[in-house]
Amino acid sequence: MSKSLNELSSAATLLARTRIVLVETSHPGNIGAAARAMKTMGLRQLVLVRPRQFPAAEATARASGADDVLAQALVVDTLAEAVEECGIIVGTTARPRYLEWPVTPPREAAEWAAAQAGDAQVAIVFGREQTGLSNDELRLCQRAIRIPTAADFSSLNLGQAVQICAYEWRLADLSGVAAELPTSEPLATGAELAGLIAHAKATMTRVGYLNPARPKRLPDRLARLVGSGQLRHSEAQILRGFLTAIDEALAET
């Protein structure tokens, strides 16, 4: 993780601690449109995962005055790196699919994010223009957003989707819910949750509970259990300690 990403704002307001993450964006103009959508709603943190072309003149042109958002944008290699500090991670999906975690409209997701106590960093993750996020990428998220478009014409471009979500995040921020909540122990970060899931899968495999060749839906349900959005830092540490104790006991037999 780069120092720059570690230094992203930790201010208490929902907007100040929310980052927009764009995964493998194909068209630089869509990056500019997303930056413009963000700035109009008071969002400033833009993280790009392997963009096809950035920086680019088309991105700057489409930003229409949001050049500062582009100038401060961070480029990383993986989605895991983009969200590893975040205690709240929300993915987006444009099509119906079976998921083991909640799929909600943007307003409900924004209200849920605002209602989480503490100063957790928040990520809203948008996938590729044509294919969106993969199921593996959605497993890094605690819930998903699906914008309730008209059934006979559901096409939204990336900038429009970012604008809708940014608007709902602004409404949730203006509601003052986050400011009213007492500070409590921080939520487990994306990196801590990913480490816990990987450790649990490894230990389950060692004891014969998980068959990697035929995992069925166990990995999805494990990700849903761990990534419910309520697990605190100390709770994740307890579970990691328990798994380590099992590993050590197995090594002694």
GIPEFEN-V59860 format. One record per backbone hydrogen bond with DSSP energy under -1.0 kcal/mol. CO is the residue of the C=O (numbers start at 1). NH is the residue of the N-H. Records with the same first field share a line. If there is no record, write none. Layout:
CO: NH  NH
This chain:
2: 6
3: 7
5: 8
13: 17
15: 18
17: 122
19: 124
20: 47
21: 126
22: 49
25: 52
27: 30
28: 32
29: 33
30: 34
31: 35
32: 36
33: 37
34: 38
35: 39
36: 40
38: 41  43
39: 42
45: 20
46: 74
47: 22
48: 76
49: 24
56: 60
57: 61
58: 62
59: 63
66: 70
67: 71
68: 72
74: 48
76: 50
78: 82
79: 83
83: 86
84: 191
86: 190
88: 123
89: 142
90: 125
91: 145
102: 144
104: 146
105: 109
106: 110
107: 111
108: 112
109: 113
110: 114
111: 115
113: 116
121: 87  88
122: 19
123: 90
124: 21
126: 23
128: 132
132: 128
134: 138
135: 139
137: 140
138: 141
143: 91
144: 104
145: 93
147: 149
150: 153
157: 161
158: 162
159: 163
160: 164
161: 165
162: 166
163: 167
164: 168
165: 169
166: 170
167: 171
168: 172
169: 173
170: 174
171: 175
173: 176
176: 180
186: 233
189: 193
190: 194
191: 195
192: 196
193: 197
194: 198
195: 199
196: 200
197: 201
198: 202
199: 203
200: 204
201: 205
202: 206
203: 207
204: 209  210
211: 214
215: 218
217: 221
218: 222
219: 223
220: 224
221: 225
222: 226
223: 227
231: 188
232: 236
233: 237
234: 238
235: 239
236: 240
237: 241
238: 242
239: 243
240: 244
241: 245
242: 246
243: 247
244: 248
245: 249
246: 250
247: 251
248: 252
